[in-house]
Amino acid sequence: MCRRPIPHAPMRPLWRCRNCAAEWPCQPARLALLVEYRDDRTGLLVYLGGLMAEATDQLAQLHPQTRLDLTERFLAWARARG
């Protein structure tokens, strides 16, 4: 019996990877997103910005005393290299 692989997708509201339990987007998810959006870096940043807003809201509910800045986690790695 062959199991289907578990994708490196976010587990909401914890925003951890369903596959490896690292903070999402984990390295494999980042690589997959870069490949998927290879010709549309702006689209990738818009997509990640929306997810970052969702993650910020959900994580703030789980950890109300913590100030969250998820910019590095969600956007910094996806910016085009000069």
Buried (B, 14 or more C-beta within 10 A) or exposed (E): EEEEEEEBBBEBBBBBBBBBEEBBBBEBBBEBBEEEBEEEEEEBBEBBBEBBEBBBEBBBEEEEEEEEEBEEBBBEEBEEEE
